[in-house]
């Protein structure tokens, strides 16, 4: 019985430790993905903000261009509406060379417009990676909690068994209960 008892303890402890380490790995991965997403989002916000200001200046007397580039009104704070406006802005500049050519006066080059498209693509990839890592992290949390609960149940059973085994020796029972 002692050998089986020892093997059970080792299996439960090893399983709990492995799931905990696995959880930490996914926690670190999630932090990395969040950071990649935030850095790329900041880069795109900075680039788009500068290009938007320049476009507002160039097209201040052209309501048609302002509408096409969505320069009127405020830029949304929520991610998806913001991204759609940014995507529309860069798509319109790519699809309409006259608009892009007008922005050359303020040094918005075709390379910068391509950079905007590249950042949009990278941002979408990083967002997807972030959500995937978040799901894996949540799954690892559940698995870790199950393993730790199994270990806790085993320890509780061990403690109850030891109390019964040492009922006649009150000093040992008090030690098991954490009383001095």
C-alpha positions as CSV (number, residue, x, y, z in Angstrom):
1,X,0.0,0.0,0.0
2,X,2.8,2.4,0.8
3,X,4.3,1.9,-2.7
4,X,0.9,2.6,-4.4
5,X,0.4,5.6,-2.1
6,X,3.8,7.0,-3.1
7,X,3.2,6.4,-6.9
8,X,-0.2,8.2,-6.7
9,X,1.4,11.2,-5.0
10,X,4.1,11.4,-7.6
11,X,1.7,11.1,-10.5
12,X,-0.7,13.8,-9.1
13,X,2.2,16.1,-8.2
14,X,3.9,15.7,-11.5
15,X,0.6,16.3,-13.4
16,X,-0.1,19.4,-11.4
17,X,3.4,20.7,-11.9
18,X,3.3,20.0,-15.7
19,X,0.0,21.7,-16.1
20,X,1.2,24.7,-14.0
21,X,4.4,25.0,-16.2
22,X,2.2,24.6,-19.3
23,X,0.0,27.4,-18.0
24,X,2.9,29.7,-17.3
25,X,4.2,29.1,-20.9
26,X,0.9,30.1,-22.3
27,X,0.7,33.1,-20.0
28,X,4.1,34.3,-21.4
29,X,2.9,33.6,-24.9
30,X,-0.2,35.7,-24.4
31,X,1.9,38.6,-23.0
32,X,4.1,38.4,-26.1
33,X,1.1,38.4,-28.5
34,X,-0.6,41.3,-26.7
35,X,2.6,43.3,-26.9
36,X,3.0,42.6,-30.7
37,X,-0.5,43.6,-31.3
38,X,-0.2,46.9,-29.3
39,X,3.1,47.8,-30.9
40,X,1.7,47.3,-34.4
41,X,-1.5,49.1,-33.5
42,X,0.5,52.1,-32.2
43,X,2.6,52.2,-35.4
44,X,-0.6,52.2,-37.6
45,X,-2.3,54.8,-35.4
46,X,0.7,57.1,-35.7
47,X,1.1,56.6,-39.5
48,X,-2.7,57.0,-40.1
49,X,-3.0,60.0,-37.8
50,X,-0.2,61.8,-39.7
51,X,-1.7,60.9,-43.1
52,X,-5.2,61.8,-42.0
53,X,-4.0,65.3,-40.9
54,X,-2.2,65.8,-44.2
55,X,-5.2,64.6,-46.2
56,X,-7.6,66.9,-44.2
57,X,-5.3,69.8,-45.1
58,X,-5.0,68.9,-48.8
59,X,-8.7,68.1,-49.3
60,X,-10.2,70.8,-47.0
61,X,-12.1,72.3,-50.0
62,X,-13.0,69.0,-51.6
63,X,-16.1,67.4,-49.9
64,X,-16.1,64.5,-52.3
65,X,-12.6,63.5,-51.4
66,X,-13.3,64.0,-47.7
67,X,-16.2,61.6,-47.9
68,X,-14.3,59.0,-49.9
69,X,-11.4,59.1,-47.4
70,X,-13.8,59.3,-44.4
71,X,-12.1,62.5,-43.2
72,X,-15.3,64.0,-41.8
73,X,-16.3,63.4,-38.2
74,X,-14.3,61.8,-35.4
75,X,-12.2,58.7,-35.6
76,X,-13.9,55.9,-33.6
77,X,-12.2,54.7,-30.5
78,X,-13.5,51.1,-30.8
79,X,-11.1,48.9,-32.7
80,X,-13.1,47.4,-35.5
81,X,-14.8,50.6,-36.7
82,X,-11.4,52.4,-36.4
83,X,-9.8,49.7,-38.5
84,X,-12.5,49.9,-41.2
85,X,-12.0,53.6,-41.5
86,X,-8.2,53.2,-41.7
87,X,-8.6,50.4,-44.3
88,X,-11.0,52.5,-46.4
89,X,-8.6,55.4,-46.3
90,X,-5.6,53.4,-47.6
91,X,-7.8,51.5,-50.1
92,X,-9.1,54.7,-51.6
93,X,-5.6,56.1,-51.9
94,X,-4.5,52.9,-53.7
95,X,-7.6,52.7,-55.9
96,X,-7.6,56.4,-56.8
97,X,-4.2,57.6,-58.0
98,X,-5.4,61.2,-58.3
99,X,-6.1,61.3,-54.5
100,X,-2.7,59.7,-53.8
101,X,-1.0,62.1,-56.2
102,X,-2.6,65.1,-54.4
103,X,-1.0,64.0,-51.2
104,X,2.5,64.0,-52.6
105,X,2.6,67.7,-52.0
106,X,2.8,66.9,-48.3
107,X,5.2,64.0,-48.8
108,X,2.7,61.1,-48.5
109,X,4.5,58.8,-50.8
110,X,3.2,55.6,-52.4
111,X,5.7,53.7,-50.2
112,X,4.0,55.2,-47.1
113,X,0.6,54.2,-48.5
114,X,1.9,50.6,-49.0
115,X,3.3,50.7,-45.5
116,X,-0.2,51.5,-44.2
117,X,-1.5,48.5,-46.0
118,X,1.3,46.3,-44.7
119,X,0.6,47.5,-41.1
120,X,-3.1,46.7,-41.5
121,X,-2.3,43.2,-42.6
122,X,0.2,42.8,-39.7
123,X,-2.3,44.2,-37.2
124,X,-4.9,41.7,-38.3
125,X,-2.4,38.8,-38.0
126,X,-1.3,39.9,-34.6
127,X,-4.9,40.3,-33.5
128,X,-5.7,36.8,-34.7
129,X,-2.6,35.4,-32.9
130,X,-3.6,37.3,-29.7
131,X,-7.1,35.7,-29.7
132,X,-5.6,32.3,-30.4
133,X,-3.1,32.7,-27.5
134,X,-5.9,34.0,-25.3
135,X,-8.0,30.9,-25.9
136,X,-5.0,28.6,-25.3
137,X,-4.3,30.5,-22.1
138,X,-7.9,30.1,-20.9
139,X,-7.8,26.4,-21.7
140,X,-4.5,26.0,-19.8
141,X,-6.0,27.8,-16.8
142,X,-8.9,25.3,-16.7
143,X,-6.5,22.3,-17.0
144,X,-4.2,23.7,-14.3
145,X,-7.1,24.2,-12.0
146,X,-8.3,20.7,-12.5
147,X,-4.9,19.2,-11.8
148,X,-4.5,21.4,-8.7
149,X,-7.9,20.4,-7.5
150,X,-7.1,16.7,-7.9
151,X,-3.8,17.2,-5.9
152,X,-5.8,19.1,-3.2
153,X,-8.3,16.3,-3.0
154,X,-5.5,13.8,-2.6
155,X,-3.8,15.9,0.1
156,X,-7.2,16.3,1.9
157,X,-7.7,12.5,1.8
158,X,-4.2,12.0,3.1
159,X,-4.7,14.4,5.9
160,X,-8.0,12.7,6.9
161,X,-6.5,9.3,6.8
162,X,-3.5,10.4,8.9
163,X,-5.9,12.0,11.5
164,X,-7.7,8.7,11.8
165,X,-4.5,6.7,12.0
166,X,-3.1,8.9,14.7
167,X,-6.3,9.5,16.7
168,X,-4.7,8.2,19.8
169,X,-1.7,10.5,19.6
170,X,-3.2,14.0,20.0
171,X,0.2,15.7,19.4
172,X,0.4,14.3,15.9
173,X,-3.2,15.2,15.2
174,X,-2.6,18.8,16.3
175,X,0.4,19.0,14.0
176,X,-1.6,17.8,11.1
177,X,-4.2,20.4,11.7
178,X,-1.6,23.1,11.8
179,X,-2.1,23.8,15.6
180,X,0.9,24.0,17.9
